[in-house]
Structures are given as C-alpha cells and as structure tokens.
Amino acid sequence: MIRSAIHYSKRVMKVTDDAEGRWIRLLRRTPRWGLVLGVAAAWTTTMLGMELLKGEEVEPAEIAITGAAGLAVGAFALWFTQWQRARERKKPAGWPTATNVKEAVSKGRLPEGAAAEQWVPELARIVAQERYMVWIGPLMFGAFAAMGVFLIFENPAHPWFWVLATAGFVALAVWYPIWIPRRRENIQRLITGLTEGPGFRPDSSGPEQD
C-alpha cells in the first residue's frame, strides 16, 4: 500500500511538472498587457469573492478600488519578473539562478553547463532547509486548519470562506509530507550526479550535505 501511494504521488508530481511547463510556455507567449490584466482580474475576483463569501456587501466604489489595486499588483509582478530575468541573464549559462534551480529540482535534470562547484552548495542548502519543513509545514497548516474550523463555528451564518480555506489548509498539511521527500529525492539524485562526475572540487564554504 505504501509503494502504491509513493508511485501515485510520483505520477501526480510528473503530471504537475508537465502542466507547470505548459503554463510557463503559455505565459511567455502572452502579451505584457495580458499578464497585467490577468493578475488584476485574479486579484479583484479573489478579494471581492472573499468579501461575498463572508456575507458582506460589495459597493461599486470598493469594486473600483480593488480593480485599481489589482492593476497595480499586476504591473509590479510584471516589473519584478522582468527585473529577475534581467539579473539571471547576466549569469553564465548553467548558473544556479532561482529559475534554473526550480526547474532542476522539479524535473530532476540540471541545465546544460551546470558546474558542481556552484550547484552542490546551493542544492545542499535546500536539503538542509527542507529537513525541518517536512514536519514544520504540516504543523503550520494543521494549525491554520484548526483556526479555520473555529472561525466556521464563530460565524455559522456565512461559513463558506472558512470552509474553503480550511479544506485548502488540510490538503496542504497532507500534501507536504509527500511533496518534500520527493523533492529531496530529486535533489539528492542531482547532488550524486554532480559529485560523482569528473572535475568536482568540494567547496568547504558550502553547507553540509545530508
């Protein structure tokens, strides 16, 4: 049964990775104004939806203010993304930038030109951090779920916002112990491939490996 659960989690993660790749390609083809409007629409819908689920009335002025705030958030998100990409383009090919590390850990493949001297300390740092997150994450989201249950009974006339939030927190608390070990497995595989390759020189300044 445990093997079946692990196999199922790996299949789910593979489908998630493929879907994430498709979304990234789609976002790169989307015009900038489309991205700003998309973020603004998502922001406005989320913020106003929260108010409606709590049983509160939404005035036209509030809709206008929330929409304007959504446009500002979308513009900032676009600027920050472009700024981050500009910084990453200045690095050599295969450097462990935030984007490269995320894709490598998600797909289990290093970019072309990846050097062990730069990648091993970065990957080992992630392993060290997630050693604690594997149990801190479920505890944190479990506490949020418990708070959500309390708030459901606190406002029984309009419970739907906290019903949805509590369900999300429970899902995250259950998913964390599945997701983190699978990430660590990918990271350890990448570290092994790097350290067993030719030309590796250990960096004593990096964090200790697991």
GINOR-V685522 format. One record per backbone hydrogen bond with DSSP energy under -0.5 kcal/mol. NH is the residue of the N-H (numbers start at 1). CO is the residue of the C=O. If there is no record, write none. Layout:
nh = (NH,NH)
co = (CO,CO)
//
This chain:
nh = (5,6,7,8,9,10,11,12,13,14,15,16,17,18,19,20,21,22,23,24,25,26,27,28,29,30,30,35,36,37,38,39,40,41,42,43,44,45,46,47,48,49,50,51,52,53,54,55,56,59,63,64,65,66,67,68,69,70,71,72,73,74,75,76,77,78,79,80,81,82,83,84,85,86,87,88,89,90,90,91,95,97,101,102,103,104,105,106,107,108,109,114,118,119,120,122,123,124,125,126,127,128,129,130,131,132,133,134,135,136,137,139,140,141,142,143,144,145,146,147,148,149,150,151,152,153,154,155,156,158,159,161,163,164,165,166,167,168,169,170,171,172,173,174,175,176,177,178,179,180,182,183,184,185,186,187,188,189,190,191,192,193,194,195,196,197,200,204,206)
co = (1,2,3,4,5,6,7,8,9,10,11,12,13,14,15,16,17,18,19,20,21,22,23,24,25,26,27,31,32,33,34,35,36,37,38,39,40,41,42,43,44,45,46,47,48,49,50,52,51,57,59,60,61,62,63,64,65,66,67,68,69,70,71,72,73,74,75,76,77,78,79,80,81,82,83,84,85,86,87,88,92,95,97,98,99,100,101,102,103,104,104,111,115,115,116,118,119,120,121,122,123,124,125,126,127,129,129,130,132,132,133,135,136,137,138,139,140,141,142,143,144,145,146,147,148,149,150,151,153,155,156,53,159,160,161,162,163,164,165,166,167,168,169,170,171,172,173,175,175,176,178,179,180,181,182,183,184,185,186,187,188,189,190,191,192,194,197,202,203)
//
